[in-house]
Amino acid sequence: MSYSPKDGFPYYFDLVNEIDLLPLFEPASTLSFFKSISKEKAAYRYEPSKWSIKQVVGHITDHERIKMYRAFLLSRNEKTELWGYDQNKLVENSRFDELSIDYLINDYHKVRQASISFIDSLSEAQFKIIGNARQYEITLEDFLKSIIGHEEHHVRIIKERYVR
């Protein structure tokens, strides 16, 4: 079955489902790509109503923060629904456009390092814990993979619409 970005989790998981979890979280290629974006280009919006590249980078980082907290709860068998959030509201109430792209890249990297540290602490049994994300039952491992699928989705958009 083919999913679209509007489908959320299954679309993001489908972008990366054939890849082992830990290599997915290695940030080298994304970091290198983000660092290649000039300070001037980082403020660019391909349409007035669209986010700037800085806002997209900040959103990717916020998304990972939120999802890793949910992954933490799931890893501890806290049977909480892995709820959604209003991404536009979070970006609107951020300071991403005021912050430098270097700051945002550094923040992304720190969050990724914390994510890797958390993942390294998990057992094989924890990766198999099942929770609910919207209408889907999902293992912790697949939930974690969806974080990188979300990142991949936004990196593709930046490459296709912002820096071509």
Phi and psi restraints in degrees (value plus and minus 20) as a CYANA .aco file:
   2 SER   PHI    -124.6   -84.6
   2 SER   PSI     113.4   153.4
   3 TYR   PHI    -134.4   -94.4
   3 TYR   PSI     141.1   181.1
   4 SER   PHI    -133.4   -93.4
   4 SER   PSI     147.6   187.6
   5 PRO   PHI     -75.7   -35.7
   5 PRO   PSI     -48.1    -8.1
   6 LYS   PHI     -87.0   -47.0
   6 LYS   PSI     -39.4     0.6
   7 ASP   PHI     -98.8   -58.8
   7 ASP   PSI     -30.2     9.8
   8 GLY   PHI      47.7    87.7
   8 GLY   PSI    -143.3  -103.3
   9 PHE   PHI     -65.3   -25.3
   9 PHE   PSI     -74.9   -34.9
  10 PRO   PHI     -82.3   -42.3
  10 PRO   PSI     -53.8   -13.8
  11 TYR   PHI     -84.0   -44.0
  11 TYR   PSI     -68.2   -28.2
  12 TYR   PHI     -85.3   -45.3
  12 TYR   PSI     -59.6   -19.6
  13 PHE   PHI     -84.8   -44.8
  13 PHE   PSI     -61.8   -21.8
  14 ASP   PHI     -80.6   -40.6
  14 ASP   PSI     -46.6    -6.6
  15 LEU   PHI     -87.7   -47.7
  15 LEU   PSI     -43.3    -3.3
  16 VAL   PHI    -155.3  -115.3
  16 VAL   PSI     -11.6    28.4
  17 ASN   PHI     -84.2   -44.2
  17 ASN   PSI     -39.1     0.9
  18 GLU   PHI    -110.2   -70.2
  18 GLU   PSI     -17.3    22.7
  19 ILE   PHI    -129.1   -89.1
  19 ILE   PSI     121.9   161.9
  20 ASP   PHI     -82.4   -42.4
  20 ASP   PSI     130.5   170.5
  21 LEU   PHI     -82.7   -42.7
  21 LEU   PSI     -76.5   -36.5
  22 LEU   PHI     -80.0   -40.0
  22 LEU   PSI     -64.4   -24.4
  23 PRO   PHI     -80.3   -40.3
  23 PRO   PSI     -47.3    -7.3
  24 LEU   PHI     -81.3   -41.3
  24 LEU   PSI     -53.7   -13.7
  25 PHE   PHI    -106.0   -66.0
  25 PHE   PSI     -20.8    19.2
  26 GLU   PHI     -92.1   -52.1
  26 GLU   PSI      96.7   136.7
  27 PRO   PHI    -105.2   -65.2
  27 PRO   PSI     -14.3    25.7
  28 ALA   PHI     -74.2   -34.2
  28 ALA   PSI     -69.9   -29.9
  29 SER   PHI     -89.9   -49.9
  29 SER   PSI     -60.0   -20.0
  30 THR   PHI     -87.4   -47.4
  30 THR   PSI     -63.4   -23.4
  31 LEU   PHI     -79.4   -39.4
  31 LEU   PSI     -66.2   -26.2
  32 SER   PHI     -80.1   -40.1
  32 SER   PSI     -63.6   -23.6
  33 PHE   PHI     -82.8   -42.8
  33 PHE   PSI     -69.0   -29.0
  34 PHE   PHI     -78.6   -38.6
  34 PHE   PSI     -60.8   -20.8
  35 LYS   PHI     -88.2   -48.2
  35 LYS   PSI     -39.9     0.1
  36 SER   PHI     -99.9   -59.9
  36 SER   PSI     -29.9    10.1
  37 ILE   PHI    -103.8   -63.8
  37 ILE   PSI     104.8   144.8
  38 SER   PHI     -89.2   -49.2
  38 SER   PSI     138.8   178.8
  39 LYS   PHI     -79.2   -39.2
  39 LYS   PSI     -57.6   -17.6
  40 GLU   PHI     -88.2   -48.2
  40 GLU   PSI     -63.8   -23.8
  41 LYS   PHI     -88.7   -48.7
  41 LYS   PSI     -49.0    -9.0
  42 ALA   PHI     -81.0   -41.0
  42 ALA   PSI     -44.4    -4.4
  43 ALA   PHI    -109.2   -69.2
  43 ALA   PSI     -24.6    15.4
  44 TYR   PHI     -89.2   -49.2
  44 TYR   PSI     122.6   162.6
  45 ARG   PHI    -144.6  -104.6
  45 ARG   PSI     111.5   151.5
  46 TYR   PHI     -96.9   -56.9
  46 TYR   PSI     -34.6     5.4
  47 GLU   PHI    -165.2  -125.2
  47 GLU   PSI     129.3   169.3
  48 PRO   PHI     -75.3   -35.3
  48 PRO   PSI     -52.6   -12.6
  49 SER   PHI    -107.1   -67.1
  49 SER   PSI     -22.8    17.2
  50 LYS   PHI    -112.7   -72.7
  50 LYS   PSI     138.7   178.7
  51 TRP   PHI     -87.2   -47.2
  51 TRP   PSI     132.4   172.4
  52 SER   PHI     -95.9   -55.9
  52 SER   PSI     145.8   185.8
  53 ILE   PHI     -79.4   -39.4
  53 ILE   PSI     -60.3   -20.3
  54 LYS   PHI     -79.1   -39.1
  54 LYS   PSI     -60.4   -20.4
  55 GLN   PHI     -86.5   -46.5
  55 GLN   PSI     -56.5   -16.5
  56 VAL   PHI     -85.4   -45.4
  56 VAL   PSI     -64.8   -24.8
  57 VAL   PHI     -80.9   -40.9
  57 VAL   PSI     -65.5   -25.5
  58 GLY   PHI     -81.8   -41.8
  58 GLY   PSI     -60.3   -20.3
  59 HIS   PHI     -83.5   -43.5
  59 HIS   PSI     -63.2   -23.2
  60 ILE   PHI     -78.4   -38.4
  60 ILE   PSI     -62.9   -22.9
  61 THR   PHI     -87.1   -47.1
  61 THR   PSI     -66.5   -26.5
  62 ASP   PHI     -78.7   -38.7
  62 ASP   PSI     -63.4   -23.4
  63 HIS   PHI     -78.3   -38.3
  63 HIS   PSI     -64.5   -24.5
  64 GLU   PHI     -84.8   -44.8
  64 GLU   PSI     -61.6   -21.6
  65 ARG   PHI     -76.8   -36.8
  65 ARG   PSI     -69.0   -29.0
  66 ILE   PHI     -84.1   -44.1
  66 ILE   PSI     -68.0   -28.0
  67 LYS   PHI     -86.6   -46.6
  67 LYS   PSI     -55.8   -15.8
  68 MET   PHI     -88.8   -48.8
  68 MET   PSI     -54.8   -14.8
  69 TYR   PHI     -82.2   -42.2
  69 TYR   PSI     -64.1   -24.1
  70 ARG   PHI     -84.8   -44.8
  70 ARG   PSI     -59.1   -19.1
  71 ALA   PHI     -83.4   -43.4
  71 ALA   PSI     -58.9   -18.9
  72 PHE   PHI     -78.4   -38.4
  72 PHE   PSI     -68.7   -28.7
  73 LEU   PHI     -79.4   -39.4
  73 LEU   PSI     -65.5   -25.5
  74 LEU   PHI     -82.6   -42.6
  74 LEU   PSI     -60.8   -20.8
  75 SER   PHI     -84.0   -44.0
  75 SER   PSI     -41.6    -1.6
  76 ARG   PHI    -120.3   -80.3
  76 ARG   PSI      -5.5    34.5
  77 ASN   PHI      40.9    80.9
  77 ASN   PSI       8.0    48.0
  78 GLU   PHI     -97.7   -57.7
  78 GLU   PSI      89.9   129.9
  79 LYS   PHI    -102.6   -62.6
  79 LYS   PSI      45.2    85.2
  80 THR   PHI    -123.5   -83.5
  80 THR   PSI     119.2   159.2
  81 GLU   PHI     -83.7   -43.7
  81 GLU   PSI     117.2   157.2
  82 LEU   PHI    -103.3   -63.3
  82 LEU   PSI      59.6    99.6
  83 TRP   PHI     -84.5   -44.5
  83 TRP   PSI     145.1   185.1
  84 GLY   PHI    -109.7   -69.7
  84 GLY   PSI    -197.0  -157.0
  85 TYR   PHI    -172.0  -132.0
  85 TYR   PSI     143.2   183.2
  86 ASP   PHI    -111.5   -71.5
  86 ASP   PSI      76.1   116.1
  87 GLN   PHI     -81.8   -41.8
  87 GLN   PSI     -56.4   -16.4
  88 ASN   PHI     -85.5   -45.5
  88 ASN   PSI     -61.3   -21.3
  89 LYS   PHI     -83.8   -43.8
  89 LYS   PSI     -60.8   -20.8
  90 LEU   PHI     -84.9   -44.9
  90 LEU   PSI     -61.8   -21.8
  91 VAL   PHI     -89.0   -49.0
  91 VAL   PSI     -62.7   -22.7
  92 GLU   PHI     -78.1   -38.1
  92 GLU   PSI     -54.0   -14.0
  93 ASN   PHI    -118.6   -78.6
  93 ASN   PSI       0.9    40.9
  94 SER   PHI    -121.9   -81.9
  94 SER   PSI     156.2   196.2
  95 ARG   PHI    -133.2   -93.2
  95 ARG   PSI       2.1    42.1
  96 PHE   PHI     -73.7   -33.7
  96 PHE   PSI     -63.5   -23.5
  97 ASP   PHI     -90.0   -50.0
  97 ASP   PSI     -41.7    -1.7
  98 GLU   PHI    -102.2   -62.2
  98 GLU   PSI     -44.7    -4.7
  99 LEU   PHI    -104.6   -64.6
  99 LEU   PSI     133.9   173.9
 100 SER   PHI     -95.0   -55.0
 100 SER   PSI     134.5   174.5
 101 ILE   PHI     -82.3   -42.3
 101 ILE   PSI     -54.1   -14.1
 102 ASP   PHI     -82.6   -42.6
 102 ASP   PSI     -62.2   -22.2
 103 TYR   PHI     -81.0   -41.0
 103 TYR   PSI     -66.8   -26.8
 104 LEU   PHI     -84.0   -44.0
 104 LEU   PSI     -58.4   -18.4
 105 ILE   PHI     -86.6   -46.6
 105 ILE   PSI     -62.7   -22.7
 106 ASN   PHI     -82.8   -42.8
 106 ASN   PSI     -61.4   -21.4
 107 ASP   PHI     -83.1   -43.1
 107 ASP   PSI     -65.1   -25.1
 108 TYR   PHI     -74.1   -34.1
 108 TYR   PSI     -67.4   -27.4
 109 HIS   PHI     -84.0   -44.0
 109 HIS   PSI     -61.9   -21.9
 110 LYS   PHI     -83.4   -43.4
 110 LYS   PSI     -63.3   -23.3
 111 VAL   PHI     -83.1   -43.1
 111 VAL   PSI     -61.9   -21.9
 112 ARG   PHI     -82.4   -42.4
 112 ARG   PSI     -62.1   -22.1
 113 GLN   PHI     -82.2   -42.2
 113 GLN   PSI     -60.2   -20.2
 114 ALA   PHI     -84.2   -44.2
 114 ALA   PSI     -58.6   -18.6
 115 SER   PHI     -83.1   -43.1
 115 SER   PSI     -64.7   -24.7
 116 ILE   PHI     -82.8   -42.8
 116 ILE   PSI     -61.8   -21.8
 117 SER   PHI     -79.6   -39.6
 117 SER   PSI     -63.9   -23.9
 118 PHE   PHI     -83.7   -43.7
 118 PHE   PSI     -67.7   -27.7
 119 ILE   PHI     -80.5   -40.5
 119 ILE   PSI     -59.9   -19.9
 120 ASP   PHI     -81.5   -41.5
 120 ASP   PSI     -43.4    -3.4
 121 SER   PHI    -104.1   -64.1
 121 SER   PSI     -28.6    11.4
 122 LEU   PHI    -105.3   -65.3
 122 LEU   PSI     129.1   169.1
 123 SER   PHI    -112.8   -72.8
 123 SER   PSI     146.2   186.2
 124 GLU   PHI     -79.3   -39.3
 124 GLU   PSI     -58.7   -18.7
 125 ALA   PHI     -83.7   -43.7
 125 ALA   PSI     -58.5   -18.5
 126 GLN   PHI     -85.7   -45.7
 126 GLN   PSI     -56.9   -16.9
 127 PHE   PHI     -81.4   -41.4
 127 PHE   PSI     -43.8    -3.8
 128 LYS   PHI    -112.7   -72.7
 128 LYS   PSI     -24.6    15.4
 129 ILE   PHI     -79.5   -39.5
 129 ILE   PSI     118.4   158.4
 130 ILE   PHI    -127.6   -87.6
 130 ILE   PSI     115.1   155.1
 131 GLY   PHI    -152.6  -112.6
 131 GLY   PSI    -197.7  -157.7
 132 ASN   PHI    -134.1   -94.1
 132 ASN   PSI     105.7   145.7
 133 ALA   PHI    -140.1  -100.1
 133 ALA   PSI      85.4   125.4
 134 ARG   PHI      35.5    75.5
 134 ARG   PSI    -145.5  -105.5
 135 GLN   PHI    -111.2   -71.2
 135 GLN   PSI     -11.5    28.5
 136 TYR   PHI    -127.0   -87.0
 136 TYR   PSI     120.2   160.2
 137 GLU   PHI    -109.6   -69.6
 137 GLU   PSI     116.6   156.6
 138 ILE   PHI    -168.0  -128.0
 138 ILE   PSI     121.6   161.6
 139 THR   PHI     -97.4   -57.4
 139 THR   PSI     139.1   179.1
 140 LEU   PHI     -79.3   -39.3
 140 LEU   PSI     -60.6   -20.6
 141 GLU   PHI     -79.9   -39.9
 141 GLU   PSI     -66.0   -26.0
 142 ASP   PHI     -87.7   -47.7
 142 ASP   PSI     -56.4   -16.4
 143 PHE   PHI     -80.4   -40.4
 143 PHE   PSI     -64.2   -24.2
 144 LEU   PHI     -83.4   -43.4
 144 LEU   PSI     -61.8   -21.8
 145 LYS   PHI     -80.7   -40.7
 145 LYS   PSI     -54.4   -14.4
 146 SER   PHI     -84.2   -44.2
 146 SER   PSI     -45.7    -5.7
 147 ILE   PHI     -81.8   -41.8
 147 ILE   PSI     -64.4   -24.4
 148 ILE   PHI     -94.3   -54.3
 148 ILE   PSI     -53.4   -13.4
 149 GLY   PHI     -80.9   -40.9
 149 GLY   PSI     -59.9   -19.9
 150 HIS   PHI     -81.8   -41.8
 150 HIS   PSI     -65.5   -25.5
 151 GLU   PHI     -79.9   -39.9
 151 GLU   PSI     -66.7   -26.7
 152 GLU   PHI     -78.2   -38.2
 152 GLU   PSI     -62.4   -22.4
 153 HIS   PHI     -76.1   -36.1
 153 HIS   PSI     -69.1   -29.1
 154 HIS   PHI     -92.3   -52.3
 154 HIS   PSI     -55.2   -15.2
 155 VAL   PHI     -83.1   -43.1
 155 VAL   PSI     -61.5   -21.5
 156 ARG   PHI     -80.4   -40.4
 156 ARG   PSI     -62.9   -22.9
 157 ILE   PHI     -82.7   -42.7
 157 ILE   PSI     -63.9   -23.9
 158 ILE   PHI     -79.2   -39.2
 158 ILE   PSI     -66.0   -26.0
 159 LYS   PHI     -84.5   -44.5
 159 LYS   PSI     -59.3   -19.3
 160 GLU   PHI    -100.4   -60.4
 160 GLU   PSI     -54.8   -14.8
 161 ARG   PHI    -134.6   -94.6
 161 ARG   PSI     -36.3     3.7
 162 TYR   PHI    -131.4   -91.4
 162 TYR   PSI     -60.3   -20.3
 163 VAL   PHI    -141.9  -101.9
 163 VAL   PSI       5.3    45.3
